[in-house]
């Protein structure tokens, strides 16, 4: 739809909505209906006319309605369901570019970690520390290369790992305010660690066992860390590249989008922590069972964060276009 037609088709509705916000007799449900309509129109305008004045106008009006609604109306119970079914998937698809950048930084740094460990035998010690390397060498000599995951109690490991990963994800997001550079550094550091870590096991001839153990929980954990980095890039880019918006409004939108993704990752970190605390240590389980956890995690990520997210995104655009 061309921009003039889009404006002509919706101008009268927008004028009505703009008048209604000044009234005190409008019901909360009506306000919510107006806000939903504005959000749909804004999403369409941001997609097809990102630099247009009409996009800036709709964004400003949406912000006013958002403030009015959430100062007078409690969240509905269905809000939680909608958050997981629609809002998180939409933000993932709508910000796929920043998420891809996060993956790219992590992937390149992982390769650098592999390359560095290959050319420098002491690099792994520099990254992982002498204590961890020496302990792992002892475990390998005993024929139990992944014995580090069997140490300690199940519950304690589950709790400590989960809390640490949640902290890392919020830290990766918060660092985005520094022009995304801070987030990039954190992703780079974690990628270097993973690359050198995996090459270390390859060099010692136990790569297969390490892959089965690490990726039992790492499929979810590492993917979630990359997504958290993407949320940090969303925050940083919203401040330094506001485009047609006021910088403060752009920052608010970026913060909101990034936080939705981060909060949406918390259950993933809990599940990854559970797997690391209770499942990863089961090195004697049949190969089929161990592969089941890895493939199930990978399938969930592909379905929810990519396939389903893309469907939610397209459905919202199509719904807006039909208005």
N, C-alpha and C positions, 0 to 999 in steps of 0.2 A: 504494500500500500504506500503510495506516495505521501510525503509529509503534509502537503496542503489538504489532501483528502482526509488524512488522519485527524488533522486539526478541525476541519469543518464538521466531521462526523461526531466529534466529542466535545466541541467547544461549549455548547449549551450545558452539557452535563457538568463540565468543570466549573463553569460560572455558578451553577446552582450549589455545587459542593463548596465553593469558596464563600458563598453567602452564608451557608448553613453553619460553618464553623464559628461564626461570630454570635450565633444564637445560644441561649442557655437552656432551651426547651427540647433540644434534640436528644433522643434516647441514645444510650450507649450502643445498642445494637445497630441503630441507624448510622452512628458514627463509624462503627466497625465496618459496616457495609460500604460506606463512602471510602474509607481507607483502603479496603481491599480492591475496590475498583480503581482507585488512584495507583495503587501498587502495581496492578496489572498493566495499566497504561504506561506507567513509568518504566517498567521492565521492557515493554515493547519499544518505547522511545529510546532507551539506552542501547538497545540492540541495533535498531535501524537508523536512528538519528542521534548518535552519541554526542555530537558537537552542537546540536541545535538549541535554540532558546527555549523551545517547548519542553525539552528534556530538563533544563534547569528550572523552569517554571513548575513542572510536575514534581520534581524533587523537593523544591521548597514547600509546596503545598502538602506533600506527603509528610514532611518533617513536622509541620504544624499539627496535622491530624494525629500523628503518632504521639506527640506530647500530650495532646488533649485527651486521647483515648486512655493512655496508660496512667494518667493522673486522676481519672474518674472511674475506671472500670477494672475489676479484677480479671485475671487471666481465667479463661474457661478450662475445665478439666481436659477437654479435647486438645488443648494447646500442646501438651506433652506428646500426645500421639502424633499430632501434625508436625512437631519438631523433628521426630525421627523419620516419619514417612515422607515428608515433603521439604522441610526447610534445610536440613543437613544435606540431603542429596542435591537439592537445587544449588546450594552454595558450592558444592564440589564441582558440579558441571559448569556453573557460571564463572568459576575462577580456575578453570583447567589450565590456563596459561601459566599462572604463578605456581601451580602445583607441578607442572612439567618442569619449570625452572628449578624447583627444589629437587626433583628427581635427578635432573641433569647434574646439578652440583654434587649430589650424593654419589651418583654413578661414577662421575669422573674422579672424584676423590678416592673412591674405592679402588679404581684401577691404578691410581697413583700409589695407594697403599701396597697393592700387589707388586707393582713395578719396583718400588723402593725396597721392599723386603727381599725381592729377588736379587737385587744388585748390592745389597748391604746386609750381611748376616746379623749385624747388631741393631738394625732398625727396629725389629720387633721388640727388643728389650727397651729401646728408647720410648716406644709408644705404649707398651703394656706393662713395663716395669720388670725388674729382675725377679722379684718375688713370685709374680704370676708365672713368668716363663719357666723358672726353675721348678716350681710346683707341677706345672704341666708336663715338663720333661720327665719328672719322676713318675707321674701317672702313666705316661706313654710307656716307660720302661717296665711298669707293672702290668701292661696290657689293658689299662683302663684310662684311655686318653680323655674321656669326658667325665672323669670321676669328680671333677670340681662341682658338677651339678648335683651330685649325690650327697654332698656335705651339708650339714645343718638340717634343721627341722623343715618340714614341708611348709607349715604355716608361716614361719618366720621368713623364709625365702620369698614366699608369695607376697607377704605384706611389704617387705623391704623393696623388692623389685618393682611392685606396682606403684608404690608411693614415689620412688625415684623416677620412674618413667613418666608419671603424671607431672612431676615437677619439671622434668626436662622439656616436656611438650609445652607447658605454659611459659617456660623460660625462652624456648625457641620462638614462641609467638611474641613475647614482650620485647625481645631483642630486635624485632622487625622495625621498631620505631627509629632505630639508628640506620636509616636509609636501606634497610634490609641487609646491611653488611654483617651485623652481629649474627643474624640468623644464618647467613651464608657460612660464617666461620664455624658455627656449631655443627652445621651439616657436614662441612668439610672435615672437621675433626672426627666426627663419628664414622664417616666414610673411610678415612685413612685407617682408623682402628679396625674396621671390619675387613678391609682388604688385606692388611698385614696379618691380621688374626687368621684368616682363612688360608693365606699362603703359608703361614707357619705350619699348619696342620698338613698341608699338601707336601711340604718339604720333608716332613717326618713320616710320610706314607700313610696317614690316617685321615685323609680328606673326606672319604666316604662317610666314616663314622661321625666326623665333625659336622658334616652337612645334615645328616639325619637328626643329630641332637640339637644343633643351634637353630635350625630352621623349623623345628617343631613349634617353638614359641616365637622365633625370629620373624617368621612370615608375617605375623600380625604386628609384632613389636617394631620392627624396622620400617615396615610400611607406614605405621602410625607416626613414627618420628619424622619420616619424609613429609607426610601430610601436615604435621605440625609446623615444619619448616615452610611449607607452602602458605600456611596461615600467617606466618611471620612476614613473608614477602607481600601478602595482601595488605597487611598493616603498613609496612614501609612504603609501598608504592602509592597507597592512598594518600599519604602525607606529602610525598615529594612529587607526585604526578597527579594533581587533583583534576586536571583537564578542565571541563567547563564549570566545575563546582567551586565553591569557596573552600579553601584549604581545610578549615575546621569541619565543614560538612562532609567533605571527602574522608577525613580522618574518622569521623563518627561512623560513616558507612563501612569503612574498611575494618574498623574495630569490631563492629557488629558482625560482619561476615566472617572474620577470622575467629571470633569467639565461638560462633556457632560450630565451626569445624572443630575447634579445640575441645569444646564440651562434648561434641559427638564422638570424639576419640577416647574419652575416659573409659567407657565400657570395654573398648578394644584393649586398652592397657590392662584392665582388670583380668580379662580373659587370657591375655598373653602372660601375665604374672602367674595366673593359675596353672597354665600349661608348663611354665618354666619351673614352678615349685613342685608340681605333682606328676607331670608326664615326662618332661625332658629327661629326668634322671632314670627312667625305666629303659635302660639300654638293652635289657634282655628280652624286651617285648618283640614279637614277630615283626619282620620288615613291613608286612602289609598294614599292620596296625599303626606303625610309626609314620608310614607314608600317608595313611588316612588322615592323620591330624594335619600334616603339611598341605596336602591337596585340598582338604576341606577349608582350611584357612585361606588358601589362595583362591579357591572358587568363590568364597564369600566376598573377598575383596573385589574380585572382578565383577561379581553380580551387583553388590550394593553400591560401591563407590564409582563404578563405571557404567555398566549396563542400565541398572535401575535409575541411577542419577541422571543419565542422559535422557531416559524416557520422561522423568519428572520435568526436566528442563524443557524438552520439546513440547510436552503437554501444556506447560504454562504459557509458552510462546504462542502455541496454536489457540489456546483459549483467549489470550489477549487479542490476537489478530482477528478473531471472529466478532469481537465487540463492535 
